[in-house]
Amino acid sequence: MSFRNTEHRWGSVAKFFHWTIALLIIGNGIFGLCMDLAHGPMQKINWLALHKSIGLTVLALFLLRVLWRLANRPPKDEPTPRWQHYLAHGVHTTLYALVALLPLSGWWFNSIVGKPLQYFKQFNLPALTEANPDAGHFWHGVHEYLFWFLVLLLVLHIAGAIKHHLVDRDNTLRRMLPFARVRPNSQGERR
């Protein structure tokens, strides 16, 4: 398997970023929704600190993914109707924006309420804005609504990948799966 993308498939670095970021977002989203299950205020504080650190990890990996994508051309799209092509690119572009905005909105919310932000208890990050606790509720809502919008787009993204795999029977999903083999194209060539 190639580290770099080829004309017809994603390379191992792109796959690593895709699946690692996806798993971290899904796991951290579920974790964020479960904060109220903490047994006592200290456990909730520790869980919240972990939630923030995972979010910062997602942001860092996302930035690395963008740099990798800029230096490494994506594979050609599988043949699809024009409207599907535009829909897929619109969903991907919006997913990219949300993957950046979600942790940034959490960092902004954390700054607004005046709480310190540590990365896995190793070092502090600066506040993005001055504290304004009166705006905390609003910015928490922004963070939460961005999460639910991301969930909606992830469902659409996954549904599209499954549709390509089961209905269209093309390589759209296979070429992003870590160990899947792509199917031969219509001319019998291996891609």
C-alpha positions in Angstrom: 0.0 0.0 0.0 1.3 3.4 -1.0 1.8 6.2 1.5 0.7 8.7 -1.1 -2.5 8.8 -3.1 -2.6 7.3 -6.6 -4.8 8.3 -9.4 -7.4 5.7 -8.3 -7.0 5.2 -4.6 -6.3 6.9 -1.3 -2.8 6.4 0.2 -2.3 5.0 3.7 -1.6 8.5 5.2 -4.9 9.9 3.9 -6.7 6.8 5.2 -5.0 7.2 8.6 -6.2 10.8 8.9 -9.7 10.0 7.6 -10.3 7.1 10.0 -8.5 8.4 13.0 -10.3 11.8 12.9 -13.6 10.0 12.2 -13.2 7.7 15.2 -12.0 10.6 17.5 -15.0 12.8 16.5 -17.6 10.0 17.0 -16.0 8.9 20.3 -15.6 12.4 21.6 -19.2 13.3 20.6 -20.6 10.4 22.5 -18.3 11.2 25.4 -19.5 14.8 25.4 -23.1 13.7 25.5 -22.4 11.4 28.5 -20.8 14.2 30.6 -23.9 14.2 32.9 -23.3 10.6 33.8 -20.2 11.5 35.8 -20.2 10.5 39.4 -19.5 13.8 41.2 -18.0 17.1 40.2 -14.3 16.0 40.1 -15.0 13.2 37.7 -17.0 15.6 35.5 -14.1 18.1 35.5 -11.7 15.3 34.5 -14.0 14.1 31.8 -14.4 17.6 30.5 -10.6 18.1 30.4 -10.3 14.9 28.5 -13.1 15.9 26.1 -11.3 19.2 25.4 -7.9 17.5 24.8 -9.4 15.0 22.4 -11.0 18.0 20.6 -7.7 19.7 20.3 -6.2 16.5 19.0 -8.8 16.4 16.3 -8.0 20.0 15.4 -4.3 19.3 15.2 -4.8 16.1 13.1 -7.2 18.1 10.8 -4.6 20.7 10.2 -2.0 18.0 9.3 -4.6 16.4 7.1 -5.2 19.7 5.2 -1.4 20.1 4.7 -1.1 16.5 3.5 -4.1 17.0 1.1 -2.5 20.2 -0.3 0.8 18.3 -1.0 -0.9 15.2 -2.3 -3.6 15.2 -5.0 -6.7 13.2 -4.2 -7.6 10.3 -6.5 -10.0 10.9 -9.4 -13.7 10.7 -8.6 -15.5 7.6 -9.6 -17.9 8.2 -12.5 -21.2 9.5 -11.1 -24.0 11.7 -12.3 -23.1 15.4 -12.1 -25.6 16.1 -9.3 -24.0 13.4 -7.1 -20.6 14.8 -7.9 -21.6 18.3 -6.7 -23.5 16.9 -3.7 -20.5 14.8 -2.6 -18.1 17.7 -3.0 -20.5 20.0 -1.1 -20.8 17.5 1.8 -17.0 17.0 1.9 -16.3 20.7 1.9 -18.9 21.3 4.7 -17.5 18.3 6.7 -14.0 19.8 6.5 -15.3 23.2 7.7 -17.2 21.5 10.6 -14.2 19.4 11.6 -12.3 22.6 12.1 -15.2 24.7 13.5 -16.3 22.2 16.1 -13.1 22.2 18.2 -12.5 25.9 17.6 -16.0 26.6 18.9 -15.2 24.5 22.0 -12.0 26.4 22.5 -13.9 29.7 22.0 -16.6 28.6 24.5 -13.9 27.6 27.0 -12.3 31.1 26.6 -15.6 32.9 26.9 -16.3 31.3 30.3 -12.8 32.0 31.5 -11.6 28.4 32.1 -8.0 27.3 31.6 -7.4 25.0 28.7 -4.8 22.3 29.1 -3.8 19.7 26.6 -3.7 16.4 28.4 -2.5 18.2 31.5 0.8 18.9 29.7 0.6 22.6 28.8 -1.9 25.4 28.7 -3.3 27.0 25.6 -4.1 30.7 25.4 -7.6 32.0 25.5 -9.0 33.0 22.1 -11.0 35.9 23.6 -11.5 37.7 26.8 -13.9 36.1 29.4 -17.5 37.1 29.1 -19.5 34.6 31.2 -22.8 36.1 30.1 -22.2 34.9 26.6 -21.3 31.3 27.8 -24.7 29.9 27.3 -24.9 31.2 23.7 -21.4 29.8 22.7 -22.2 26.4 24.4 -25.3 26.3 22.1 -23.2 27.1 19.1 -20.8 24.3 19.9 -23.6 21.9 20.4 -25.5 22.8 17.2 -22.3 22.5 15.2 -22.0 19.0 16.6 -25.5 18.0 15.6 -25.0 19.5 12.1 -21.8 17.4 11.8 -23.7 14.3 12.9 -26.3 15.0 10.2 -23.6 15.4 7.5 -21.8 12.2 8.7 -25.0 10.3 8.3 -25.3 11.6 4.8 -21.7 10.9 4.1 -21.9 7.3 5.4 -25.2 6.7 3.5 -23.5 7.9 0.3 -20.6 5.6 0.8 -22.9 2.6 1.5 -25.0 3.5 -1.6 -21.9 3.6 -3.8 -20.8 0.2 -2.3 -24.0 -1.7 -2.4 -26.1 -0.1 -5.2 -23.5 1.4 -7.6 -21.0 -1.4 -6.8 -18.1 1.0 -7.5 -14.8 1.6 -5.6 -15.8 4.8 -3.8 -15.8 3.1 -0.4 -13.3 0.4 -1.1 -10.5 2.8 -2.0 -10.8 4.5 1.5 -11.1 1.3 3.5 -7.8 0.4 5.1 -7.3 -3.1 3.7 -9.9 -3.4 0.9 -9.0 -4.4 -2.6 -10.4 -2.3 -5.4 -12.5 -4.0 -8.1 -11.3 -4.0 -11.7 -12.8 -1.2 -13.8 -15.0 -1.8 -16.8 -12.0 -2.4 -19.0 -10.8 -5.2 -16.8 -7.8 -3.1 -15.5 -6.8 -3.3 -11.9 -6.8 0.1 -10.3 
